[in-house]
Amino acid sequence: MDEEQIEGAISISLEDIENLPQDGLSSGPANKQQETGDSRFSRFSLISWWDQEKIANAKILVVGAGALGNEILKNLVLTGFRNILVVDLDNIEHSNLSRSVLYRPDDIGKGKAETAAKAAMEIYEDAVVHPIDANICFNVGLGVFGWADIIIGGLDNRAARLWINQSAWKMNRPWIDGAIQGISGVAKVFLPGTAPCYECTLNEMDMQLAEKQLRNPCTGLTLKEMKGGKVPTTPTVSSIIAGIQVQEALKILHSDTMIDEDLDGNPILLESAVLAGRGYHFEGLNHTSYITEYTEKELCNAHYVFDPDKLYKLETTSDEATLDDLLQQARDDLGNGLACLEFSRNVIHKMVCNDCDSEEEVFQTMASEEMATCKDCSKERETQWINGYTGEENYGERTLAQVGLPPFDVVTARAEMEEIYYEISGDASRVLGPLPTEQTKHMP
């Protein structure tokens, strides 16, 4: 493409601008649904494939509100996303102020999720950014992943990425991972039900370090282990990687749109430009970048998708539904009296001390350092896990909440080779707050 062609490809005439619709969000094809004139998003409307209404209606789950998460949220609201859920369990520290655009000195000690959500809504008053102060692995139900159109991660530990990866696969949702260190970083895109996935990208050393998590994702880990170590990062690289992540989210959202903006001027579906199954690496020392093509790993543990035609929404809540009630419904629905229930994650049932022959019922998903030691003899205790209910156990009268499962979760009912899935949708409004609870049809 010569210089004259390039100029022609990016130019727009005065007459073209005058002929653009002037009424904010309007109906019709993507290139007619734009805010124009001197409105907030008028510059975006000059991009031929940009659909501001689609962006406004999309539902985004952001996991992590640190350096990357701040930039992700900032970019989302600047581009007009209105429905955002942000999850983080940490509080703001003094060192966050040098890397996080949404935090101020008065915010030290406050929760990251709530503070970031409030600051993001101050940037764009029409956005609804709802915070969840929780551990994504232990305290957030699978229904949250199913609610989202796109999941974006700004995380600093492998265990959480593994859990998000498996949850995104189960609920058939795309997710975009980001990682930064020093002045370099990487953004990776994983599409639903399409290998390779995040676990496929782990090399042999990663696999050794993550072996426990791969066997039992996000279980058997203490809160201290989940938080990980300190990673050197800078605000410059976080802005670069987060920018790529949100840009990939925009491409995924518009993936069914035909564009003619490739370098050769040929019409293509925007879907073909998505960084699917690949990673964009930015090396900050010499300002070089390259793309990595990932390959599918045989027998990957994460490649398990809930059949959307067998995912049923139950209007009950986790505080109301008992295991006995749910098991009976499963046996009725499957027509099999031997059907059983499988939880979304492992639950600690008991802590057992073999030295003093004592045990304590726990029913929670997250381990703690205090739990490991016997209160009577100070010896190390054994952890006993459960991951389902067959009807023979003695805890059938407990509700899902009393068993330790998070609200808005999904429970699998299985009989031989057949299985169905129950989403506890009665919890949706409590978890999502002011965000819309209805789910939309998703791109393939």
C-alpha positions in Angstrom: 0.0 0.0 0.0 1.6 3.3 -1.1 1.4 6.7 0.7 -1.6 7.9 -1.4 -3.6 4.7 -0.7 -2.9 5.0 3.1 -4.1 8.6 3.1 -7.2 7.6 1.2 -7.9 4.7 3.6 -7.9 6.9 6.7 -9.4 10.1 5.3 -13.1 11.2 5.7 -14.7 14.0 3.8 -16.6 17.0 5.3 -19.6 15.8 3.4 -19.3 12.3 5.0 -19.2 13.8 8.5 -22.2 16.1 7.8 -24.2 13.0 6.6 -23.6 11.1 9.8 -26.7 10.6 12.0 -26.9 13.2 14.8 -29.1 11.4 17.4 -26.8 9.7 19.9 -27.7 6.0 20.0 -30.0 5.0 17.1 -31.2 1.8 15.6 -29.9 0.0 12.5 -26.6 -1.4 11.4 -23.5 -1.1 13.6 -22.1 1.9 11.7 -25.5 3.8 12.2 -25.8 3.1 15.9 -23.3 5.7 16.9 -23.2 8.9 18.9 -22.1 11.6 16.5 -21.7 15.4 16.1 -20.1 16.8 19.3 -21.4 14.1 21.7 -19.3 12.3 24.2 -18.5 9.4 21.8 -18.5 11.2 18.5 -14.9 10.4 17.7 -15.5 6.7 18.1 -18.4 6.9 15.6 -15.9 7.8 12.9 -14.7 4.1 13.1 -16.8 2.3 10.6 -17.5 -0.8 12.6 -17.9 0.8 16.0 -21.3 0.1 17.7 -21.8 2.3 20.8 -25.1 0.7 21.7 -23.5 -2.7 21.7 -20.8 -1.5 24.0 -23.3 0.2 26.3 -25.3 -3.0 26.6 -22.4 -5.4 27.1 -21.7 -6.9 30.5 -18.0 -7.0 31.6 -16.5 -8.9 34.6 -13.1 -7.4 35.7 -11.1 -9.5 38.1 -8.5 -7.6 40.0 -8.4 -3.9 40.8 -4.6 -3.3 41.1 -2.4 -1.6 38.5 -3.8 -3.5 35.5 -7.4 -3.5 36.9 -7.3 0.3 37.3 -6.3 0.8 33.7 -8.8 -1.7 32.5 -11.6 0.0 34.3 -10.5 3.4 33.1 -10.5 2.3 29.5 -13.8 0.5 29.8 -15.7 3.6 31.0 -13.9 5.9 28.7 -15.1 3.8 25.7 -18.6 3.7 27.0 -19.1 0.4 28.8 -22.0 0.8 31.3 -22.3 -2.6 33.0 -19.2 -3.6 34.8 -18.6 -5.9 37.8 -15.2 -5.7 39.5 -13.9 -8.3 42.0 -11.0 -7.9 44.3 -10.4 -8.9 47.9 -7.5 -6.6 48.8 -7.2 -3.2 50.4 -5.3 -0.2 49.0 -1.7 0.2 50.1 0.6 3.2 49.9 2.6 1.5 47.0 -0.6 1.3 44.9 -0.7 5.1 44.5 2.3 5.1 42.1 0.7 2.5 39.8 -3.1 3.0 40.1 -4.8 5.9 38.4 -8.1 5.6 40.3 -6.6 5.8 43.8 -5.8 8.8 46.0 -3.9 9.1 49.3 -7.1 9.3 51.3 -8.0 5.8 49.9 -5.2 3.9 51.7 -6.8 1.1 53.7 -10.0 1.1 51.8 -11.2 -1.8 49.7 -9.8 -1.8 46.1 -13.0 -3.0 44.4 -15.3 -0.4 46.0 -12.9 2.5 45.6 -12.1 1.6 42.0 -15.8 1.2 41.1 -16.6 4.6 42.6 -13.7 6.4 40.8 -14.6 4.7 37.5 -18.2 5.9 37.8 -16.9 9.5 38.3 -15.2 9.3 34.9 -18.5 8.2 33.2 -21.6 9.1 35.0 -23.8 6.7 33.0 -21.7 3.7 33.9 -22.7 1.2 36.6 -19.6 -0.3 38.2 -20.5 -2.7 41.0 -17.8 -4.0 43.4 -17.5 -7.4 45.0 -15.0 -7.6 47.8 -14.2 -11.3 47.6 -11.8 -13.9 46.6 -12.6 -14.9 43.0 -11.9 -18.6 43.6 -13.7 -19.2 46.9 -16.4 -16.6 47.3 -17.7 -15.9 43.8 -20.3 -18.2 42.2 -20.1 -19.5 38.6 -23.3 -17.5 37.8 -21.1 -14.4 37.8 -19.0 -15.8 35.0 -22.2 -16.8 33.1 -23.6 -13.3 33.6 -20.7 -11.6 31.8 -20.3 -11.2 28.1 -16.5 -10.9 28.5 -14.1 -11.5 31.4 -11.0 -9.5 31.8 -8.3 -10.4 34.3 -5.8 -8.1 36.0 -4.2 -10.7 38.3 -0.9 -11.5 39.9 -1.2 -15.2 40.8 -1.5 -18.4 38.8 -4.1 -20.1 41.0 -6.7 -17.4 40.3 -6.0 -17.5 36.6 -6.5 -21.3 36.6 -9.8 -20.9 38.3 -11.0 -18.1 36.0 -9.9 -20.2 33.0 -11.9 -23.3 34.1 -14.9 -21.2 35.1 -14.9 -19.3 31.8 -14.8 -22.6 29.9 -17.6 -24.1 32.0 -19.9 -21.1 31.5 -18.8 -20.7 27.8 -17.4 -17.2 28.1 -14.4 -15.5 26.5 -11.7 -14.2 28.8 -8.7 -11.9 28.4 -5.7 -12.4 30.6 -3.0 -9.7 31.3 0.3 -10.0 33.2 3.0 -7.4 33.8 6.4 -7.4 35.3 8.9 -4.5 35.4 8.4 -2.7 32.1 7.2 -5.6 30.1 3.9 -7.5 29.8 1.6 -9.8 27.9 -2.0 -10.0 27.0 -3.7 -13.3 26.1 -7.1 -14.0 24.6 -9.1 -17.3 25.2 -12.4 -17.9 23.4 -15.1 -20.1 24.9 -15.0 -23.8 24.1 -12.0 -23.2 21.8 -8.6 -24.6 22.6 -5.9 -23.6 23.5 -6.9 -22.3 26.9 -4.8 -20.7 29.6 -3.8 -24.1 31.1 -2.6 -25.1 27.7 0.0 -22.3 27.8 1.7 -23.5 31.0 5.2 -24.9 30.4 6.8 -27.7 32.4 8.0 -25.5 35.1 4.6 -23.8 35.4 3.0 -27.2 35.6 5.3 -28.3 38.4 4.6 -25.1 40.4 0.8 -25.3 39.7 0.4 -29.1 40.2 -1.7 -28.8 43.3 -3.9 -26.2 41.7 -4.3 -28.2 38.5 -5.6 -31.2 40.5 -7.9 -29.1 42.7 -8.1 -25.6 41.3 -8.1 -23.0 44.0 -8.6 -25.5 46.8 -6.1 -26.5 49.5 -4.7 -23.0 49.3 -4.6 -20.5 52.2 -5.4 -16.9 51.7 -1.7 -16.0 52.2 -0.8 -18.4 49.4 -3.4 -16.9 47.1 -2.1 -13.4 47.5 1.2 -14.3 46.0 4.5 -12.4 46.2 5.3 -8.8 45.4 5.8 -8.3 41.6 7.8 -5.3 40.3 5.4 -3.2 38.0 5.1 0.2 36.5 2.2 2.4 35.5 3.6 2.7 32.0 3.4 -1.0 31.1 0.1 -1.5 32.9 -1.4 1.1 30.6 0.0 -0.6 27.5 -1.2 -4.1 28.4 -4.6 -3.0 29.8 -5.1 -1.0 26.6 -4.5 -4.2 24.5 -6.9 -6.1 26.8 -9.8 -3.7 26.4 -9.1 -3.3 22.7 -9.4 -7.1 22.3 -12.6 -7.0 24.3 -14.0 -4.4 21.8 -13.0 -6.7 18.9 -14.6 -9.7 20.5 -17.8 -7.7 21.0 -17.8 -6.7 17.3 -16.5 -10.0 16.1 -19.5 -10.5 13.7 -18.9 -7.2 12.0 -17.5 -7.0 8.5 -14.7 -4.4 8.1 -12.5 -3.2 5.2 -9.7 -1.8 7.2 -7.0 -4.4 6.9 -3.7 -3.2 5.4 -4.6 -4.5 2.0 -8.1 -3.0 2.0 -9.8 -6.4 1.8 -13.1 -6.9 3.6 -12.8 -9.2 6.6 -14.8 -10.2 9.6 -13.4 -8.5 12.7 -13.5 -11.9 14.4 -10.4 -12.8 12.3 -8.5 -10.0 14.0 -9.1 -11.2 17.5 -6.0 -12.4 19.4 -7.7 -15.8 19.9 -5.4 -18.5 21.4 -2.5 -16.1 21.2 -0.5 -13.8 23.3 0.7 -10.3 22.6 4.1 -9.7 24.3 5.5 -6.2 24.9 9.2 -6.0 25.8 9.8 -2.6 27.3 13.5 -2.4 27.3 13.9 -2.1 23.6 10.2 -1.5 22.8 9.8 -4.6 20.8 6.7 -6.8 20.6 5.7 -10.1 19.1 2.8 -12.6 19.0 2.9 -16.1 20.4 0.7 -18.8 19.0 -0.3 -21.3 21.7 -1.1 -24.9 21.0 -3.7 -27.2 22.5 -2.6 -29.5 25.3 -3.9 -33.0 25.0 -6.3 -34.1 27.8 -6.3 -30.6 29.3 -8.3 -30.6 32.6 -10.0 -27.3 31.8 -11.7 -28.3 28.5 -15.1 -28.9 30.0 -18.1 -26.8 28.9 -21.6 -26.8 30.5 -24.1 -27.5 27.7 -26.2 -24.3 27.7 -29.3 -26.2 26.7 -29.0 -28.2 30.0 -28.3 -25.2 32.2 -31.4 -24.4 34.2 -32.0 -21.3 36.3 -33.6 -21.9 39.7 -35.3 -18.9 41.3 -34.4 -20.2 44.8 -31.5 -18.8 46.8 -28.4 -20.4 48.3 -29.9 -19.6 51.7 -33.1 -21.5 50.9 -32.1 -24.5 48.8 -31.1 -27.5 50.8 -29.0 -30.4 49.4 -31.9 -32.8 49.9 -34.3 -30.5 48.0 -31.8 -30.1 45.1 -31.0 -33.8 45.0 -34.7 -34.7 44.8 -35.2 -32.2 41.9 -32.2 -33.7 40.1 -33.6 -37.2 40.4 -36.9 -36.1 39.2 -35.4 -34.1 36.3 -33.0 -36.9 35.3 -35.5 -39.7 35.9 -32.9 -41.6 37.9 -33.1 -42.3 41.6 -29.3 -42.7 41.8 -28.5 -39.2 40.6 -26.1 -37.2 42.7 -24.9 -33.6 43.1 -21.5 -32.2 42.3 -20.3 -28.9 43.7 -18.6 -26.2 41.7 -15.5 -26.5 43.9 -14.2 -28.5 46.8 -15.4 -27.7 50.3 -13.6 -28.3 53.6 -15.9 -30.6 55.5 -13.8 -31.3 58.6 -10.4 -30.6 60.2 -9.3 -33.8 62.0 -6.6 -34.2 64.6 -5.3 -37.7 64.7 -3.2 -37.0 67.8 -6.0 -36.2 70.2 -8.7 -37.9 68.2 -10.8 -34.8 67.7 -12.5 -33.3 64.7 -14.2 -30.0 63.8 -16.9 -29.5 61.1 -16.0 -26.5 59.0 -18.0 -26.3 55.8 -16.0 -23.6 54.0 -14.1 -23.4 50.7 -11.1 -21.4 51.9 -8.4 -22.7 54.2 -6.6 -20.6 56.7 -3.4 -21.0 58.7 -5.3 -21.0 62.0 -7.4 -24.0 60.8 -4.3 -26.1 60.3 -3.4 -26.4 64.0 -5.4 -28.3 66.6 -6.9 -26.0 69.2 -6.4 -28.7 72.0 -2.9 -30.1 71.3 -1.4 -27.6 68.8 -0.6 -30.4 66.4 -1.2 -30.2 62.7 -4.6 -31.3 61.6 -5.8 -33.3 58.5 -8.2 -31.7 56.0 -11.1 -33.7 54.8 -12.8 -32.4 51.7 -16.1 -33.0 50.0 -17.2 -32.1 46.5 -20.7 -33.3 46.2 -23.7 -35.0 47.8 -25.1 -38.5 47.1 -27.9 -38.6 49.6 -26.0 -40.9 52.0 -24.1 -38.2 53.8 -25.4 -36.6 57.0 -25.5 -33.0 55.8 -28.4 -33.1 53.4 -30.5 -30.7 55.5 -27.9 -28.0 55.1 -28.5 -25.2 52.6 -26.0 -24.5 49.9 -24.8 -21.5 51.9 -24.5 -23.6 55.0 -22.3 -26.1 53.1 -20.0 -23.2 52.2 -20.8 -22.6 48.6 -21.0 -19.0 47.4 -24.2 -17.3 46.2 -25.2 -17.3 42.5 -23.3 -20.6 42.0 -23.9 -23.6 39.7 -24.4 -27.2 40.9 -24.1 -30.1 38.6 -26.6 -33.0 38.8 -25.3 -36.3 37.3 -26.7 -39.7 36.7 -24.4 -42.1 34.9 -23.3 -40.4 31.7 -26.0 -37.7 31.7 -25.7 -34.4 33.5 -27.6 -31.1 33.9 -26.7 -27.9 35.7 -28.6 -25.7 38.2 -27.8 -22.0 38.4 -29.0 -20.6 41.7 -30.4 -17.5 40.0 -32.4 -16.3 43.1 -29.1 -14.9 44.3 -28.4 -12.8 41.2 -29.9 -9.5 42.4 -28.0 -9.8 45.7 -24.7 -10.4 44.0 -25.0 -8.1 41.0 -26.6 -5.2 42.9 -27.8 -2.5 40.4 -26.5 -4.3 37.4 -28.9 -5.9 34.9 -29.5 -9.6 35.9 -30.8 -10.8 32.5 -28.4 -12.6 30.2 -27.9 -12.0 26.6 -27.2 -14.2 23.6 -23.5 -14.5 23.1 -21.3 -14.6 20.0 -20.0 -18.1 19.0 
